[in-house]
Amino acid sequence: MREVTIAVVQMQPLLNEPEKNLGRMAEWVEEICRTQKTDLIIFPELAVTGYECGKRFTDLAERIPGPTINTLAQRAGLYNTHIAFGMVTKERVESILYDTAILLGPDGELLGPYHKVHLRGEERLNFRPGYKFPVFETSFGAVGLLLGWDLAFPEAARNLALDGAELICVLANWEVPHTEEWRTYLVARAYENACFVAGTNRVGQEYTYQFFGESMVIGPRGELYGAVEGAQEGFAVARVDLDSVKQVREEYQLLQYRQPQTYRSIVRKY
């Protein structure tokens, strides 16, 4: 068995307050790891800044690595855990911003960033889309990252699964009233790729959006391993066996029986 302990943290970031949010995230890490050995802690999309920052994103963006990554890397090293979280990053050209998920390793090392590919609504005014779905090799297995609306596109999760991801982490800012859509997509992505899916969604309200939480960890046959019910802050811890991914994939042959030569329309622009 390859047992892995995953924590999904459901929090309400304070808008435009990265230092306060980082302090609260550090407290969550300490609270979770103080009582049990945890392999991975997942925070929501844009947890460091909040969602509706508008033009302030330019001021709040950081290069990789930067002070935010360094701060949380210290926590990851202190508690010997992986940490995934969302923030806004920038390239050398100051005007190029990304909605980014960061994955840190248990030694505090930067395993890598993922830049959100599927931007929605006003996100297109603030960010540049990413163009690839990296899979990160961790000490316990292969991990893929998705952000927010990426979850609605089955091609994104399938791409990660075909590249070996056993666990897909979805860091999100999904808003009311789309609760059922969120739950359905999480279960569907787990079923159709025979993998674990850990979805962390924020809570709270900003200028025009209210967020509903419902963070959860789903198994490769749609099993619910852990969840934070409702729209309050909190966390859920789930212990999973990543070896079951290989077992389910061998039994159901979902990836092996694909017929890619018939799927040409999937990569055609609408």
C-alpha positions in Angstrom: 0.0 0.0 0.0 1.1 3.6 -0.7 -0.8 5.5 1.9 -1.0 9.2 1.6 -2.6 11.7 3.9 -4.1 14.7 2.2 -5.6 17.8 3.8 -8.0 20.2 1.9 -8.2 23.6 3.5 -11.3 25.7 2.9 -10.5 29.3 3.8 -11.7 32.9 3.1 -8.8 34.9 1.8 -8.8 38.6 2.8 -8.9 40.7 -0.3 -5.6 42.5 -1.1 -4.0 41.3 2.2 -1.3 38.9 1.2 0.7 39.2 4.5 -2.4 38.4 6.6 -3.4 35.6 4.3 0.1 34.1 4.5 -0.1 34.2 8.3 -3.4 32.4 8.4 -2.1 29.8 5.9 0.9 29.2 8.1 -1.5 28.7 11.1 -3.5 26.2 9.1 -0.4 24.2 8.3 0.7 24.2 11.9 -2.8 23.1 13.1 -3.0 20.3 10.6 0.5 18.9 11.1 0.6 19.3 14.8 -1.7 16.3 15.4 -0.8 14.0 12.5 1.7 13.4 9.8 0.3 15.0 6.6 1.8 14.4 3.2 0.0 17.2 1.3 -1.9 20.3 2.3 -4.0 22.0 -0.5 -5.1 25.7 -0.3 -7.6 27.4 -2.8 -6.9 29.3 -5.9 -5.5 32.8 -5.3 -5.5 32.1 -1.6 -2.7 34.6 -1.1 -4.6 37.7 -2.5 -8.3 37.0 -2.9 -10.1 36.9 -6.2 -11.5 40.4 -7.2 -8.3 42.4 -7.0 -8.6 43.9 -10.4 -5.7 46.2 -11.2 -4.2 45.5 -7.8 -3.0 42.1 -9.2 -0.2 44.0 -10.9 1.1 45.2 -7.5 0.5 41.9 -5.7 2.1 39.6 -8.3 5.5 38.0 -7.5 8.2 36.3 -9.5 9.0 32.7 -9.0 10.5 32.1 -6.5 9.6 35.1 -4.3 8.8 36.0 -0.7 5.5 34.2 -0.6 7.0 30.9 -1.9 9.9 31.3 0.5 7.6 31.8 3.4 5.5 28.8 2.8 8.5 26.7 1.8 9.8 27.2 5.3 6.6 25.8 6.7 6.7 22.9 4.3 10.3 22.1 5.4 9.4 22.6 9.1 6.6 20.1 9.0 8.0 17.8 6.3 4.9 18.2 4.1 4.0 19.2 0.6 1.9 22.4 0.1 -0.1 23.4 -2.9 -1.6 26.9 -3.0 -2.8 29.6 -5.4 -1.2 33.0 -6.0 -0.7 35.6 -8.8 2.8 35.5 -10.4 4.5 37.6 -13.1 7.3 37.2 -15.6 10.2 39.5 -16.2 7.9 41.6 -18.2 5.8 43.2 -15.4 2.6 43.3 -17.4 2.5 39.5 -17.9 0.5 38.0 -15.0 -0.6 34.4 -14.4 -3.2 32.8 -12.1 -0.8 30.2 -10.7 -0.8 27.1 -8.6 2.5 26.4 -6.7 3.6 23.0 -5.4 6.2 22.8 -2.7 8.0 19.7 -1.5 8.7 18.5 2.1 12.2 19.9 2.1 10.9 23.3 1.1 11.9 22.9 -2.5 9.9 24.4 -5.3 8.5 21.4 -7.3 7.0 23.7 -9.8 4.3 26.2 -10.9 1.2 25.6 -13.0 -0.4 28.5 -14.9 -4.1 28.4 -15.3 -5.1 27.5 -18.9 -8.8 28.1 -18.9 -9.5 31.7 -17.9 -13.1 32.8 -17.4 -14.8 36.1 -17.7 -12.8 39.0 -16.2 -9.8 36.7 -15.5 -9.0 37.3 -19.2 -8.5 40.9 -18.5 -6.0 40.2 -15.7 -4.1 37.1 -16.7 -2.4 35.4 -19.6 -3.4 31.8 -20.1 -1.0 28.9 -19.5 -0.3 26.4 -22.3 0.6 23.1 -20.6 -0.4 20.7 -17.9 2.7 19.6 -16.0 2.8 16.5 -13.8 5.0 16.7 -10.7 6.9 13.7 -9.2 6.6 13.8 -5.5 8.0 11.5 -2.8 4.6 9.7 -2.7 3.5 9.7 -6.4 2.6 11.7 -9.5 0.5 14.9 -8.9 -1.2 17.2 -11.3 -2.7 20.6 -10.6 -5.7 22.4 -12.0 -7.2 25.8 -11.2 -10.8 26.8 -11.0 -12.6 26.5 -14.4 -10.0 24.0 -15.7 -12.2 21.4 -13.9 -15.0 22.0 -16.4 -12.8 20.8 -19.3 -12.3 17.0 -19.3 -9.4 17.3 -21.7 -7.3 19.0 -18.9 -7.7 16.2 -16.4 -7.3 13.5 -19.1 -4.1 15.1 -20.2 -2.7 14.9 -16.6 -3.9 11.3 -16.3 -2.3 10.2 -19.6 1.0 11.8 -18.4 0.8 9.6 -15.3 -1.0 11.7 -12.6 -2.4 9.6 -9.8 -3.7 12.5 -7.9 -5.2 15.7 -9.4 -5.5 18.7 -7.1 -8.1 21.3 -8.0 -7.5 24.7 -6.4 -10.7 26.7 -7.0 -12.8 29.8 -6.5 -16.1 28.3 -7.6 -19.0 30.6 -6.8 -22.7 30.4 -5.9 -24.9 29.0 -7.4 -22.8 26.3 -9.1 -22.5 23.9 -6.2 -23.9 20.8 -8.0 -21.7 21.5 -11.0 -18.6 21.6 -8.8 -19.5 18.3 -7.1 -20.4 16.6 -10.3 -17.2 17.6 -12.1 -15.0 16.4 -9.2 -16.7 12.9 -9.2 -16.7 12.7 -13.0 -13.0 13.6 -13.4 -12.1 10.9 -10.8 -14.3 8.2 -12.5 -13.2 8.9 -16.0 -9.5 9.0 -15.3 -9.5 6.3 -12.5 -7.5 8.6 -10.2 -7.9 10.6 -6.9 -9.2 14.1 -7.2 -8.8 16.6 -4.3 -10.8 19.7 -4.8 -10.3 22.7 -2.5 -12.7 25.6 -2.9 -12.7 28.9 -1.0 -15.5 30.4 1.0 -16.7 33.9 1.8 -17.9 36.9 -0.2 -16.2 39.6 -2.3 -17.7 42.5 -4.3 -19.7 40.5 -6.7 -19.1 36.8 -5.9 -20.1 34.5 -3.0 -18.1 31.2 -2.7 -19.5 28.0 -1.3 -16.6 25.8 -0.3 -17.7 22.1 -0.4 -14.0 20.9 -0.5 -13.6 17.2 -0.8 -11.3 14.2 -1.7 -12.7 11.7 -4.2 -11.4 8.2 -5.0 -11.0 6.6 -8.4 -14.4 4.9 -8.2 -16.2 8.0 -7.0 -15.7 7.3 -3.3 -15.8 10.2 -0.8 -12.8 10.0 1.4 -13.2 13.4 3.2 -15.1 16.6 2.9 -15.7 20.0 4.5 -19.4 20.5 4.4 -21.0 23.8 3.9 -19.5 27.3 3.4 -17.6 27.7 6.6 -13.8 27.8 7.0 -12.2 24.5 8.0 -10.3 21.5 6.7 -10.7 17.8 6.0 -8.1 15.1 6.2 -8.2 12.0 4.0 -6.0 9.0 4.0 -5.8 7.3 0.6 -4.0 4.4 -1.0 -2.5 5.6 -4.3 -1.8 2.0 -5.3 -5.5 1.6 -5.9 -5.2 3.9 -9.0 -3.2 1.3 -10.8 -5.6 -1.5 -9.7 -8.7 0.4 -10.9 -7.0 1.3 -14.2 -6.0 -2.3 -14.8 -9.5 -3.5 -14.0 -11.6 -1.0 -16.0 -9.0 -0.3 -18.8 -10.3 3.3 -19.2 -7.1 4.6 -20.5 -5.9 1.5 -22.3 -9.1 1.1 -24.4 -9.0 4.7 -25.8 -9.2 5.1 -29.6 -7.3 8.4 -30.2 -7.5 8.1 -33.9 -11.2 8.8 -33.7 -10.9 11.9 -31.6 -9.7 14.4 -34.1 -12.6 16.8 -33.4 -11.5 17.2 -29.8 -8.4 19.3 -30.8 -10.3 21.3 -33.4 -10.9 25.0 -32.6 -14.6 25.8 -32.3 
